């Protein structure tokens, strides 16, 4: 499975961005999809995940209510809509896939990873 991430960039605090992650080489509908991020000098952390059909989502507390994960299984793509961005959201954002139905937050649960895209939020 190959994951291609796009949509990062520079945005002012309070602004919005939408990240996309296009999958190829596998059965997209069989994968739980997740977004992770790694801020400068910090470990990579879980951001959000979405179930295979899109009916269930999970968010880390710091983005709950501001970020929305969604997926289009016809387009083999998962999205992360980020609103009300804060400087502390500055990080490299990665998407990842996990075969099976169970949701997960741990990195080791995800077998395939995209290349990451930088998001910089200026104050």
GUPA-51029 format. One record per residue: y, x, z of N, C-alpha, C, CB in turn; residue number from 0. Coordinates in nm, 4 decimals, padded with zeros to 6 digits. Glycine has a CB too. Example, Ala and Ser with C-alpha at 12.3 -4.5 7.8 and 13.67 -1.06 7.14 Angstrom:
BEGIN
+----------+----------+----------+----------+----------+----------+----------+----------+----------+----------+----------+----------+-----+
!      n.y !      n.x !      n.z !     ca.y !     ca.x !     ca.z !      c.y !      c.x !      c.z !     cb.y !     cb.x !     cb.z !   k !
+----------+----------+----------+----------+----------+----------+----------+----------+----------+----------+----------+----------+-----+
! -00.5690 !  01.3190 !  00.7800 ! -00.4500 !  01.2300 !  00.7800 ! -00.3300 !  01.3200 !  00.7800 ! -00.4473 !  01.1308 !  00.9046 !   0 !
! -00.2250 !  01.2850 !  00.7080 ! -00.1060 !  01.3670 !  00.7140 !  00.0030 !  01.2900 !  00.7870 ! -00.0598 !  01.4084 !  00.5725 !   1 !
+----------+----------+----------+----------+----------+----------+----------+----------+----------+----------+----------+----------+-----+
# end
This chain:
BEGIN
+----------+----------+----------+----------+----------+----------+----------+----------+----------+----------+----------+----------+-----+
!      n.y !      n.x !      n.z !     ca.y !     ca.x !     ca.z !      c.y !      c.x !      c.z !     cb.y !     cb.x !     cb.z !   k !
+----------+----------+----------+----------+----------+----------+----------+----------+----------+----------+----------+----------+-----+
! -00.1188 !  00.0843 !  00.0000 !  00.0000 !  00.0000 !  00.0000 !  00.1250 !  00.0886 !  00.0000 ! -00.0001 ! -00.0958 !  00.1228 !   0 !
!  00.2139 !  00.0599 ! -00.0921 !  00.3407 !  00.1326 ! -00.0975 !  00.4541 !  00.0374 ! -00.0586 !  00.3650 !  00.1931 ! -00.2400 !   1 !
!  00.5439 !  00.0891 !  00.0240 !  00.6561 !  00.0089 !  00.0721 !  00.7858 !  00.0778 !  00.0325 !  00.6489 ! -00.0117 !  00.2263 !   2 !
!  00.8715 !  00.0044 ! -00.0371 !  00.9980 !  00.0585 ! -00.0848 !  01.1118 ! -00.0135 ! -00.0148 !  01.0103 !  00.0449 ! -00.2387 !   3 !
!  01.1879 !  00.0620 !  00.0635 !  01.2956 !  00.0049 !  00.1435 !  01.4296 !  00.0251 !  00.0734 !  01.2982 !  00.0680 !  00.2840 !   4 !
!  01.5135 ! -00.0755 !  00.0810 !  01.6478 ! -00.0650 !  00.0242 !  01.7454 ! -00.1487 !  00.1053 !  01.6487 ! -00.1094 ! -00.1234 !   5 !
!  01.8749 ! -00.1238 !  00.0835 !  01.9768 ! -00.2085 !  00.1427 !  02.0586 ! -00.1474 !  00.2532 !  01.9149 ! -00.3269 !  00.1933 !   6 !
!  02.0302 ! -00.0233 !  00.2911 !  02.1092 !  00.0379 !  00.3960 !  02.2482 !  00.0743 !  00.3484 !  02.0397 !  00.1599 !  00.4486 !   7 !
!  02.3299 !  00.1232 !  00.4410 !  02.4639 !  00.1635 !  00.4038 !  02.5547 !  00.1738 !  00.5241 !  02.5214 !  00.0672 !  00.3044 !   8 !
!  02.6827 !  00.1847 !  00.4957 !  02.7854 !  00.1954 !  00.5992 !  02.8562 !  00.0618 !  00.6115 !  02.8868 !  00.3091 !  00.5670 !   9 !
!  02.8708 !  00.0147 !  00.7345 !  02.9352 ! -00.1134 !  00.7592 !  03.0156 ! -00.1031 !  00.8879 !  02.8306 ! -00.2284 !  00.7675 !  10 !
!  03.1219 ! -00.1807 !  00.8944 !  03.2013 ! -00.1826 !  01.0174 !  03.1341 ! -00.2696 !  01.1227 !  03.3440 ! -00.2334 !  00.9893 !  11 !
!  03.1645 ! -00.2417 !  01.2462 !  03.1131 ! -00.3239 !  01.3556 !  03.1509 ! -00.4690 !  01.3324 !  03.1673 ! -00.2749 !  01.4919 !  12 !
!  03.0543 ! -00.5564 !  01.3580 !  03.0750 ! -00.6982 !  01.3341 !  03.0300 ! -00.7438 !  01.1966 !  03.2184 ! -00.7312 !  01.3521 !  13 !
!  03.0031 ! -00.6488 !  01.1102 !  02.9622 ! -00.6812 !  00.9743 !  02.8142 ! -00.7116 !  00.9630 !  02.9970 ! -00.5686 !  00.8826 !  14 !
!  02.7699 ! -00.7290 !  00.8387 !  02.6316 ! -00.7669 !  00.8110 !  02.5732 ! -00.6807 !  00.7005 !  02.6230 ! -00.9146 !  00.7726 !  15 !
!  02.4427 ! -00.6675 !  00.7055 !  02.3666 ! -00.6034 !  00.5997 !  02.2331 ! -00.6747 !  00.5876 !  02.3470 ! -00.4514 !  00.6277 !  16 !
!  02.1736 ! -00.6675 !  00.4684 !  02.0375 ! -00.7153 !  00.4522 !  01.9517 ! -00.6034 !  00.3949 !  02.0332 ! -00.8403 !  00.3614 !  17 !
!  01.8467 ! -00.5725 !  00.4669 !  01.7496 ! -00.4748 !  00.4202 !  01.6346 ! -00.5468 !  00.3510 !  01.6977 ! -00.3881 !  00.5373 !  18 !
!  01.5800 ! -00.4814 !  00.2507 !  01.4640 ! -00.5344 !  00.1793 !  01.3532 ! -00.4306 !  00.1800 !  01.5010 ! -00.5740 !  00.0340 !  19 !
!  01.2314 ! -00.4787 !  00.1787 !  01.1150 ! -00.3909 !  00.1728 !  01.0159 ! -00.4544 !  00.0765 !  01.0511 ! -00.3687 !  00.3154 !  20 !
!  01.0009 ! -00.3914 ! -00.0389 !  00.9115 ! -00.4425 ! -00.1421 !  00.7771 ! -00.3712 ! -00.1336 !  00.9737 ! -00.4247 ! -00.2826 !  21 !
!  00.6709 ! -00.4487 ! -00.1315 !  00.5364 ! -00.3937 ! -00.1183 !  00.4630 ! -00.3989 ! -00.2515 !  00.4575 ! -00.4697 ! -00.0111 !  22 !
!  00.3787 ! -00.3000 ! -00.2717 !  00.2937 ! -00.2985 ! -00.3901 !  00.1615 ! -00.2330 ! -00.3545 !  00.3622 ! -00.2242 ! -00.5078 !  23 !
!  00.0598 ! -00.2662 ! -00.4309 ! -00.0685 ! -00.2017 ! -00.4132 ! -00.1611 ! -00.2665 ! -00.3128 ! -00.0469 ! -00.0646 ! -00.3741 !  24 !
! -00.1264 ! -00.3817 ! -00.2631 ! -00.2127 ! -00.4488 ! -00.1679 ! -00.1897 ! -00.5977 ! -00.1706 ! -00.1904 ! -00.3949 ! -00.0285 !  25 !
! -00.2622 ! -00.6689 ! -00.0874 ! -00.2448 ! -00.8138 ! -00.0773 ! -00.1415 ! -00.8421 !  00.0298 ! -00.3796 ! -00.8855 ! -00.0452 !  26 !
! -00.0185 ! -00.8609 ! -00.0151 !  00.0948 ! -00.8707 !  00.0783 !  00.0739 ! -00.9801 !  00.1819 !  00.2239 ! -00.8969 !  00.0020 !  27 !
!  00.0176 ! -01.0897 !  00.1406 ! -00.0021 ! -01.2014 !  00.2317 ! -00.1030 ! -01.1759 !  00.3411 ! -00.0435 ! -01.3196 !  00.1557 !  28 !
! -00.1753 ! -01.0662 !  00.3324 ! -00.2727 ! -01.0296 !  00.4358 ! -00.2141 ! -00.9392 !  00.5437 ! -00.3912 ! -00.9610 !  00.3724 !  29 !
! -00.0848 ! -00.9072 !  00.5302 ! -00.0242 ! -00.8106 !  00.6217 !  00.0812 ! -00.8735 !  00.7119 !  00.0376 ! -00.6973 !  00.5435 !  30 !
!  00.0733 ! -00.8411 !  00.8391 !  00.1880 ! -00.8575 !  00.9283 !  00.2876 ! -00.7487 !  00.8913 !  00.1462 ! -00.8492 !  01.0813 !  31 !
!  00.4144 ! -00.7841 !  00.8843 !  00.5172 ! -00.6878 !  00.8469 !  00.6114 ! -00.6633 !  00.9645 !  00.5959 ! -00.7373 !  00.7239 !  32 !
!  00.6550 ! -00.5402 !  00.9770 !  00.7447 ! -00.5054 !  01.0863 !  00.8593 ! -00.4187 !  01.0398 !  00.6691 ! -00.4354 !  01.1957 !  33 !
!  00.9661 ! -00.4225 !  01.1175 !  01.0798 ! -00.3318 !  01.0991 !  01.0930 ! -00.2482 !  01.2262 !  01.2134 ! -00.4111 !  01.0684 !  34 !
!  01.1162 ! -00.1210 !  01.2054 !  01.1392 ! -00.0270 !  01.3140 !  01.2673 !  00.0501 !  01.2827 !  01.0171 !  00.0699 !  01.3327 !  35 !
!  01.3202 !  00.1186 !  01.3827 !  01.4382 !  00.2018 !  01.3584 !  01.4347 !  00.3243 !  01.4479 !  01.5680 !  00.1218 !  01.3820 !  36 !
!  01.5008 !  00.4280 !  01.3991 !  01.5116 !  00.5511 !  01.4766 !  01.6559 !  00.5968 !  01.4743 !  01.4174 !  00.6617 !  01.4212 !  37 !
!  01.7179 !  00.5915 !  01.5912 !  01.8559 !  00.6377 !  01.6057 !  01.8575 !  00.7892 !  01.6232 !  01.9253 !  00.5681 !  01.7258 !  38 !
!  01.9688 !  00.8520 !  01.5920 !  01.9780 !  00.9978 !  01.6080 !  01.9433 !  01.0415 !  01.7499 !  02.1185 !  01.0462 !  01.5722 !  39 !
!  01.8502 !  01.1338 !  01.7614 !  01.8131 !  01.1871 !  01.8903 !  01.7230 !  01.0987 !  01.9742 !  01.9332 !  01.2157 !  01.9653 !  40 !
!  01.6776 !  00.9889 !  01.9153 !  01.5927 !  00.8965 !  01.9910 !  01.4598 !  00.8760 !  01.9209 !  01.6632 !  00.7616 !  02.0103 !  41 !
!  01.3668 !  00.8182 !  01.9924 !  01.2369 !  00.7867 !  01.9342 !  01.2479 !  00.6596 !  01.8503 !  01.1295 !  00.7702 !  02.0448 !  42 !
!  01.1572 !  00.6485 !  01.7581 !  01.1526 !  00.5277 !  01.6765 !  01.1131 !  00.4088 !  01.7642 !  01.0530 !  00.5445 !  01.5580 !  43 !
!  01.1765 !  00.2944 !  01.7377 !  01.1521 !  00.1764 !  01.8202 !  01.1283 !  00.0540 !  01.7322 !  01.2704 !  00.1515 !  01.9156 !  44 !
!  01.0566 ! -00.0394 !  01.7885 !  01.0296 ! -00.1675 !  01.7238 !  01.1578 ! -00.2497 !  01.7150 !  00.9205 ! -00.2455 !  01.8004 !  45 !
!  01.1768 ! -00.3179 !  01.6029 !  01.2913 ! -00.4061 !  01.5856 !  01.2458 ! -00.5518 !  01.5708 !  01.3738 ! -00.3631 !  01.4631 !  46 !
!  01.1560 ! -00.5762 !  01.4775 !  01.1142 ! -00.7137 !  01.4503 !  00.9822 ! -00.7130 !  01.3747 !  01.2225 ! -00.7896 !  01.3698 !  47 !
!  00.9112 ! -00.8234 !  01.3839 !  00.7898 ! -00.8410 !  01.3051 !  00.7776 ! -00.9869 !  01.2631 !  00.6648 ! -00.7961 !  01.3849 !  48 !
!  00.6953 ! -01.0079 !  01.1620 !  00.6754 ! -01.1422 !  01.1093 !  00.5299 ! -01.1588 !  01.0715 !  00.7673 ! -01.1693 !  00.9879 !  49 !
!  00.4773 ! -01.2769 !  01.0979 !  00.3374 ! -01.3052 !  01.0696 !  00.3122 ! -01.3139 !  00.9202 !  00.2947 ! -01.4344 !  01.1373 !  50 !
!  00.1861 ! -01.3219 !  00.8836 !  00.1480 ! -01.3187 !  00.7431 !  00.2106 ! -01.4328 !  00.6639 ! -00.0025 ! -01.3239 !  00.7302 !  51 !
!  00.2134 ! -01.5502 !  00.7229 !  00.2698 ! -01.6648 !  00.6537 !  00.4179 ! -01.6848 !  00.6769 !  00.1982 ! -01.7866 !  00.6942 !  52 !
!  00.4741 ! -01.6069 !  00.7697 !  00.6165 ! -01.6181 !  00.7995 !  00.6505 ! -01.7165 !  00.9095 !  00.6889 ! -01.6567 !  00.6774 !  53 !
!  00.5520 ! -01.7822 !  00.9649 !  00.5800 ! -01.8848 !  01.0632 !  00.6099 ! -01.8343 !  01.2027 !  00.4674 ! -01.9760 !  01.0697 !  54 !
!  00.5733 ! -01.7088 !  01.2305 !  00.5988 ! -01.6505 !  01.3621 !  00.6767 ! -01.5217 !  01.3473 !  00.4673 ! -01.6251 !  01.4377 !  55 !
!  00.7731 ! -01.5037 !  01.4354 !  00.8536 ! -01.3815 !  01.4362 !  00.8655 ! -01.3288 !  01.5789 !  00.9944 ! -01.4076 !  01.3758 !  56 !
!  00.8986 ! -01.2021 !  01.5868 !  00.9140 ! -01.1368 !  01.7160 !  01.0274 ! -01.0363 !  01.7036 !  00.7810 ! -01.0675 !  01.7620 !  57 !
!  01.1101 ! -01.0263 !  01.8074 !  01.2255 ! -00.9369 !  01.8036 !  01.2363 ! -00.8586 !  01.9339 !  01.3547 ! -01.0163 !  01.7780 !  58 !
!  01.2883 ! -00.7394 !  01.9223 !  01.3245 ! -00.6696 !  02.0440 !  01.4497 ! -00.7353 !  02.1000 !  01.3467 ! -00.5175 !  02.0181 !  59 !
!  01.4654 ! -00.7270 !  02.2311 !  01.5741 ! -00.8008 !  02.2972 !  01.7121 ! -00.7657 !  02.2435 !  01.5708 ! -00.7746 !  02.4453 !  60 !
!  01.7328 ! -00.6406 !  02.2096 !  01.8672 ! -00.5965 !  02.1723 !  01.9155 ! -00.6545 !  02.0392 !  01.8706 ! -00.4465 !  02.1651 !  61 !
!  01.8257 ! -00.7070 !  01.9573 !  01.8673 ! -00.7632 !  01.8281 !  01.8444 ! -00.9134 !  01.8209 !  01.7925 ! -00.6950 !  01.7148 !  62 !
!  01.7783 ! -00.9694 !  01.9194 !  01.7472 ! -01.1125 !  01.9182 !  01.8754 ! -01.1932 !  01.9106 !  01.6660 ! -01.1523 !  02.0431 !  63 !
!  01.8787 ! -01.2848 !  01.8136 !  01.9977 ! -01.3658 !  01.7936 !  02.0954 ! -01.3084 !  01.6927 !  02.0668 ! -01.3841 !  01.9227 !  64 !
!  02.0794 ! -01.1813 !  01.6582 !  02.1666 ! -01.1177 !  01.5592 !  02.0922 ! -01.0829 !  01.4311 !  02.2291 ! -00.9922 !  01.6174 !  65 !
!  01.9665 ! -01.0458 !  01.4436 !  01.8856 ! -01.0075 !  01.3285 !  01.7863 ! -01.1185 !  01.2971 !  01.8119 ! -00.8740 !  01.3546 !  66 !
!  01.7542 ! -01.1317 !  01.1687 !  01.6539 ! -01.2287 !  01.1262 !  01.5585 ! -01.1621 !  01.0280 !  01.7206 ! -01.3534 !  01.0622 !  67 !
!  01.4299 ! -01.1666 !  01.0611 !  01.3281 ! -01.1156 !  00.9699 !  01.2720 ! -01.2330 !  00.8908 !  01.2146 ! -01.0403 !  01.0473 !  68 !
!  01.2480 ! -01.2111 !  00.7640 !  01.1903 ! -01.3155 !  00.6794 !  01.1069 ! -01.2481 !  00.5715 !  01.3015 ! -01.4065 !  00.6163 !  69 !
!  01.0283 ! -01.3275 !  00.5012 !  00.9455 ! -01.2708 !  00.3956 !  00.9307 ! -01.3712 !  00.2830 !  00.8076 ! -01.2295 !  00.4499 !  70 !
!  00.9095 ! -01.3194 !  00.1644 !  00.8802 ! -01.3997 !  00.0467 !  00.7493 ! -01.3464 ! -00.0100 !  00.9975 ! -01.3941 ! -00.0598 !  71 !
!  00.6423 ! -01.4162 !  00.0158 !  00.5112 ! -01.3673 ! -00.0265 !  00.4932 ! -01.3729 ! -00.1785 !  00.4018 ! -01.4483 !  00.0410 !  72 !
!  00.5699 ! -01.4554 ! -00.2442 !  00.5638 ! -01.4584 ! -00.3913 !  00.6266 ! -01.3334 ! -00.4515 !  00.6344 ! -01.5836 ! -00.4456 !  73 !
!  00.7224 ! -01.2757 ! -00.3796 !  00.7911 ! -01.1555 ! -00.4270 !  00.7419 ! -01.0290 ! -00.3570 !  00.9406 ! -01.1700 ! -00.4067 !  74 !
!  00.6429 ! -01.0441 ! -00.2686 !  00.5882 ! -00.9289 ! -00.1942 !  00.6980 ! -00.8508 ! -00.1227 !  00.5118 ! -00.8353 ! -00.2892 !  75 !
!  00.7898 ! -00.9228 ! -00.0622 !  00.9060 ! -00.8595 ! -00.0017 !  00.9334 ! -00.9161 !  00.1375 !  01.0286 ! -00.8775 ! -00.0911 !  76 !
!  00.9708 ! -00.8271 !  00.2271 !  01.0150 ! -00.8661 !  00.3605 !  01.1606 ! -00.8237 !  00.3743 !  00.9252 ! -00.8015 !  00.4729 !  77 !
!  01.2364 ! -00.9037 !  00.4470 !  01.3791 ! -00.8803 !  00.4614 !  01.4160 ! -00.8675 !  00.6094 !  01.4593 ! -00.9940 !  00.3953 !  78 !
!  01.5264 ! -00.7995 !  00.6336 !  01.5853 ! -00.7967 !  00.7666 !  01.7343 ! -00.8228 !  00.7498 !  01.5582 ! -00.6597 !  00.8398 !  79 !
!  01.7757 ! -00.9413 !  00.7886 !  01.9166 ! -00.9749 !  00.7841 !  01.9777 ! -00.9350 !  00.9171 !  01.9387 ! -01.1263 !  00.7543 !  80 !
!  02.0818 ! -00.8520 !  00.9113 !  02.1438 ! -00.7994 !  01.0325 !  02.2885 ! -00.8462 !  01.0375 !  02.1354 ! -00.6437 !  01.0373 !  81 !
!  02.3181 ! -00.9292 !  01.1361 !  02.4539 ! -00.9795 !  01.1564 !  02.5130 ! -00.9214 !  01.2842 !  02.4548 ! -01.1336 !  01.1621 !  82 !
!  02.6440 ! -00.9341 !  01.2967 !  02.7142 ! -00.8869 !  01.4171 !  02.6719 ! -00.7457 !  01.4547 !  02.6881 ! -00.9815 !  01.5346 !  83 !
!  02.6718 ! -00.6597 !  01.3569 !  02.6241 ! -00.5237 !  01.3795 !  02.7121 ! -00.4480 !  01.4780 !  02.6176 ! -00.4485 !  01.2481 !  84 !
!  02.6471 ! -00.3634 !  01.5549 !  02.7133 ! -00.2830 !  01.6565 !  02.6903 ! -00.1346 !  01.6262 !  02.6613 ! -00.3195 !  01.7988 !  85 !
!  02.7774 ! -00.0480 !  01.6753 !  02.7547 !  00.0956 !  01.6530 !  02.6173 !  00.1411 !  01.7016 !  02.8627 !  00.1769 !  01.7232 !  86 !
!  02.5671 !  00.0799 !  01.8066 !  02.4346 !  00.1191 !  01.8579 !  02.3204 !  00.0761 !  01.7673 !  02.4133 !  00.0605 !  01.9955 !  87 !
!  02.3486 !  00.0005 !  01.6634 !  02.2465 ! -00.0332 !  01.5636 !  02.2312 !  00.0780 !  01.4591 !  02.2821 ! -00.1658 !  01.4943 !  88 !
!  02.3173 !  00.1777 !  01.4643 !  02.3091 !  00.2905 !  01.3713 !  02.1747 !  00.3602 !  01.3858 !  02.4245 !  00.3904 !  01.3955 !  89 !
!  02.1032 !  00.3704 !  01.2753 !  01.9677 !  00.4280 !  01.2776 !  01.9136 !  00.4338 !  01.1351 !  01.8720 !  00.3443 !  01.3694 !  90 !
!  01.8020 !  00.5016 !  01.1221 !  01.7214 !  00.4895 !  01.0007 !  01.6226 !  00.3764 !  01.0245 !  01.6474 !  00.6249 !  00.9649 !  91 !
!  01.6195 !  00.2828 !  00.9321 !  01.5344 !  00.1649 !  00.9454 !  01.4127 !  00.1775 !  00.8536 !  01.6139 !  00.0361 !  00.9129 !  92 !
!  01.2978 !  00.1470 !  00.9089 !  01.1715 !  00.1562 !  00.8370 !  01.1024 !  00.0208 !  00.8366 !  01.0803 !  00.2634 !  00.8998 !  93 !
!  01.0345 ! -00.0083 !  00.7283 !  00.9437 ! -00.1222 !  00.7322 !  00.8013 ! -00.0689 !  00.7371 !  00.9647 ! -00.2164 !  00.6091 !  94 !
!  00.7130 ! -00.1506 !  00.7880 !  00.5739 ! -00.1112 !  00.8040 !  00.4848 ! -00.2339 !  00.7903 !  00.5514 ! -00.0418 !  00.9406 !  95 !
!  00.3601 ! -00.2092 !  00.7540 !  00.2669 ! -00.3199 !  00.7371 !  00.1422 ! -00.2986 !  00.8212 !  00.2292 ! -00.3363 !  00.5900 !  96 !
!  00.0865 ! -00.4100 !  00.8641 ! -00.0319 ! -00.4088 !  00.9494 ! -00.1292 ! -00.5136 !  00.8967 !  00.0051 ! -00.4362 !  01.0993 !  97 !
! -00.2461 ! -00.4696 !  00.8557 ! -00.3452 ! -00.5626 !  00.8035 ! -00.4029 ! -00.6464 !  00.9168 ! -00.4572 ! -00.4870 !  00.7297 !  98 !
! -00.4220 ! -00.7749 !  00.8879 ! -00.4749 ! -00.8640 !  00.9890 ! -00.3728 ! -00.9677 !  01.0289 ! -00.5197 ! -00.7861 !  01.1100 !  99 !
! -00.4087 ! -01.0494 !  01.1264 ! -00.3231 ! -01.1609 !  01.1621 ! -00.2418 ! -01.1375 !  01.2896 ! -00.4062 ! -01.2835 !  01.1779 ! 100 !
! -00.2841 ! -01.0417 !  01.3714 ! -00.2225 ! -01.0276 !  01.5022 ! -00.0883 ! -00.9551 !  01.4924 ! -00.3162 ! -00.9530 !  01.5968 ! 101 !
!  00.0129 ! -01.0092 !  01.5592 !  00.1443 ! -00.9459 !  01.5656 !  00.1368 ! -00.8238 !  01.6569 !  00.2521 ! -01.0461 !  01.6160 ! 102 !
!  00.2261 ! -00.7287 !  01.6358 !  00.2239 ! -00.6081 !  01.7178 !  00.3612 ! -00.5429 !  01.7195 !  00.1183 ! -00.5092 !  01.6662 ! 103 !
!  00.3897 ! -00.4698 !  01.8282 !  00.5146 ! -00.3946 !  01.8395 !  00.4922 ! -00.2436 !  01.8369 !  00.5866 ! -00.4332 !  01.9670 ! 104 !
!  00.3727 ! -00.1986 !  01.8631 !  00.3460 ! -00.0556 !  01.8722 !  00.3352 !  00.0072 !  01.7342 !  00.2185 ! -00.0303 !  01.9513 ! 105 !
!  00.3954 !  00.1247 !  01.7198 !  00.3911 !  00.1935 !  01.5910 !  00.2502 !  00.2176 !  01.5416 !  00.4630 !  00.3240 !  01.6005 ! 106 !
!  00.1604 !  00.2546 !  01.6323 !  00.0263 !  00.2930 !  01.5898 ! -00.0522 !  00.1752 !  01.5325 ! -00.0495 !  00.3532 !  01.7062 ! 107 !
! -00.0022 !  00.0556 !  01.5546 ! -00.0700 ! -00.0625 !  01.5004 ! -00.0434 ! -00.0804 !  01.3511 ! -00.0257 ! -00.1873 !  01.5756 ! 108 !
!  00.0551 ! -00.0095 !  01.2996 !  00.0952 ! -00.0256 !  01.1596 !  00.0456 !  00.0933 !  01.0782 !  00.2495 ! -00.0397 !  01.1473 ! 109 !
! -00.0262 !  00.0638 !  00.9708 ! -00.0911 !  00.1695 !  00.8942 ! -00.0042 !  00.2243 !  00.7813 ! -00.2200 !  00.1185 !  00.8376 ! 110 !
!  00.0819 !  00.1414 !  00.7260 !  00.1603 !  00.1818 !  00.6100 !  00.3091 !  00.1719 !  00.6403 !  00.1248 !  00.0957 !  00.4880 ! 111 !
!  00.3838 !  00.2718 !  00.5917 !  00.5255 !  00.2827 !  00.6235 !  00.6075 !  00.3093 !  00.4989 !  00.5489 !  00.3925 !  00.7257 ! 112 !
!  00.7252 !  00.2499 !  00.4954 !  00.8221 !  00.2805 !  00.3911 !  00.8982 !  00.4064 !  00.4251 !  00.9185 !  00.1643 !  00.3711 ! 113 !
!  00.9874 !  00.4475 !  00.3342 !  01.0537 !  00.5760 !  00.3487 !  01.1760 !  00.5732 !  00.4397 !  01.0936 !  00.6257 !  00.2152 ! 114 !
!  01.2239 !  00.4578 !  00.4763 !  01.3403 !  00.4472 !  00.5634 !  01.4700 !  00.4393 !  00.4870 !  01.3450 !  00.5631 !  00.6568 ! 115 !
!  01.5649 !  00.3686 !  00.5439 !  01.6983 !  00.3588 !  00.4870 !  01.7999 !  00.3698 !  00.6000 !  01.7163 !  00.2258 !  00.4078 ! 116 !
!  01.9077 !  00.4416 !  00.5748 !  02.0071 !  00.4641 !  00.6788 !  02.1045 !  00.3488 !  00.6904 !  02.0824 !  00.5916 !  00.6521 ! 117 !
!  02.1270 !  00.3103 !  00.8138 !  02.2295 !  00.2107 !  00.8449 !  02.3276 !  00.2756 !  00.9417 !  02.1666 !  00.0791 !  00.9061 ! 118 !
!  02.4532 !  00.2773 !  00.9031 !  02.5564 !  00.3336 !  00.9877 !  02.6610 !  00.2272 !  01.0161 !  02.6202 !  00.4575 !  00.9222 ! 119 !
!  02.6843 !  00.2032 !  01.1440 !  02.7818 !  00.1035 !  01.1854 !  02.8984 !  00.1757 !  01.2515 !  02.7185 ! -00.0014 !  01.2819 ! 120 !
!  03.0139 !  00.1624 !  01.1914 !  03.1318 !  00.2299 !  01.2452 !  03.2076 !  00.1376 !  01.3402 !  03.2241 !  00.2768 !  01.1311 ! 121 !
!  03.2695 !  00.1979 !  01.4394 !  03.3412 !  00.1177 !  01.5392 !  03.4855 !  00.0951 !  01.4983 !  03.3362 !  00.1855 !  01.6761 ! 122 !
+----------+----------+----------+----------+----------+----------+----------+----------+----------+----------+----------+----------+-----+
# end
